[in-house]
């Protein structure tokens, strides 16, 4: 334990988180899946998408915005495409089902795409892409939500910080994993700074007047990664998720100026069988070769190791599995208050 953090084991944190979700009305299996995803994020150092979200998620369950007992169903299925109605399920549950459907399509067709409507906050979306890569597929996952990020030339929320992730299997070692928000940072990092009582760097977000701010509690609108590149990528993700589903998320809000805290999102997941395009084993070997070649390049001054996509998270996970997961005291206290309302006792 440090002055500002506690440390807790993976198993204790998963059990505690699952107990909170079960007490909120989820089935044991759904609660466990949701807990597994959140703790996975913390294990890999993506604390902005881990258990810090629990109080907000429970608020959404209580408000019936997240459905603890959803009727998840297939609305449409073709050879390589599936439309899934998630019925406001926790996205850990909904997109795990979606990726399973996409992989089933890829087994017979080489490629599978499942688009899911009425999902809720996706969390660390790399979790779903990795599900495919761990079974030998290339995985892609993305989600689209309402306006919360500025578009170049504007001062108001116009697009979302829509995340996207890619996971690629290789011959040896863990799959390559690239998982990022189209914002400069995810909103959860701003939440984390607020919990720690820290300022944020300039260029992360705008206040209510459209001015850059270093106060995490004053941020009203996020800023896009790479300016027009991040905003444009977010725009395209809206097209490839919401518009495919005839369930637009941005235009209705922008036309009415009624931007609110709508938790309903849309998501797309893709599974690709490398063997459908050629020699599967050669693909895996070439992915390994590519990583090895880059890692062997001359290093810049002060660089001890060149990290490939996903390796930073893998290293953090190894350390945290051994030493425990650090949780800011402010975050732990907020979760504890939520747990107490549900009659759940913390493990420490």
Secondary structure, 3 states (H helix, E strand, C coil): CCCCEEEECHHHHHHHHHHHHHHCCCCHHHHHHHHHHHHHHHHCCCHHHCHHHHHHHHHHHHCCCCCCCCCCEEEEECCCEEEEEEEEECHHHHHHHHHHHHHHHHHHHCEEEEEEEEECCCCCCHHHHHHHHCCCEEEEEEEECCCCEECCCCCCEEECCCEEEEEECCCCCCCEEEEEECECCCHHHHHHHHHHCCCCCCCCEECCCCCECCCHHHCCEECECCCHHHHHHHHHHHHHHHHCCCCCCCHHHHHHCCCCCCCCEEEEEEEEEHHHCCCHHHHHHHHHHHHHHHHCCCCCCCCCCCCCCCHHHHHHHHHHHHHCEEEEHHHHHHHHHHHHHCCCCCCC
